[in-house]
């Protein structure tokens, strides 16, 4: 297997694509045990990265809140 890129060097979309590719390889059953473990480790790292990026995006989303019959925008804060 090739040396995996660090997730922080990737975009969310690229990381998700790599994660999907890893899942397909693992499901195929064609990897050796050692390569399967390495792929799994990379997949966990990518999944954590994607989860973090989703949480960051969620925090940036503006939500509409009804106040006194009018709609106002407020930044979402966790």
N, C-alpha and C positions, 0 to 999 in steps of 0.2 A: 504494500500500500504506500501511497505517496504521503509525504509529511503534510498534515492538515494545516490550513491557514488558521490563525487565531481569529475567533469570532469578532473581536473588536475591530479587525481590519476589514470586515465584511458589512454589507448592508443587511437589513432585516430580510429582504426578499432573497438575496443570495444565500444567506444562512438557512432560510426555510427550504430553499431548493436543495441545498447540500444535505439537509436533514432528511428530506424526502428520499433522496438518492441513497443515503445510508440505510434507511428503513427497507428499501427495495432490495439492497444487497444482502441485508441480514435475513430478510424473508426468503430469498432465493436459496439459501442453504449452501451456496457455493464457496463461501469463505472458510478458511481454516479457523480453528478455534482461536488461535492467536490474533488473526486478522479480525475475527468477529468481536473479540474483546476490545481491540483498538478502535474499531468502528463504533462500538457501543459507547466507549468513553468519549469519542468525538461527538457522537450524537447527543449525549447528555450535556456536554458543554454547549453545543449549538442550541439545544432546547432551552437551557437556562438563559442564554443570550437573547433568544427570541422572546422569551417570557419577560425579561427585563425591558426590552425595547417596547413591548406592548404596554407594560405598566407605565413607562415614561410617556408614551403617546396618549394613554388614557388620562394622565394627569394634565396634559395640555389641552384636552378637549374642552371647549366652552359649552356650558349647558344653559339652557333657557329655564329661568325660574319665574314663576308667576308671582308678582308682588302688586297688591292693590289693584288688580285687574289689568295691569300692563306687563308686558314681557320685557325682561331685561337680561342682558348677557352677563354672566359671571364666570370667571375662570374656575375650573374644577380644582379643588384642593382636597387632598386625602386626609 
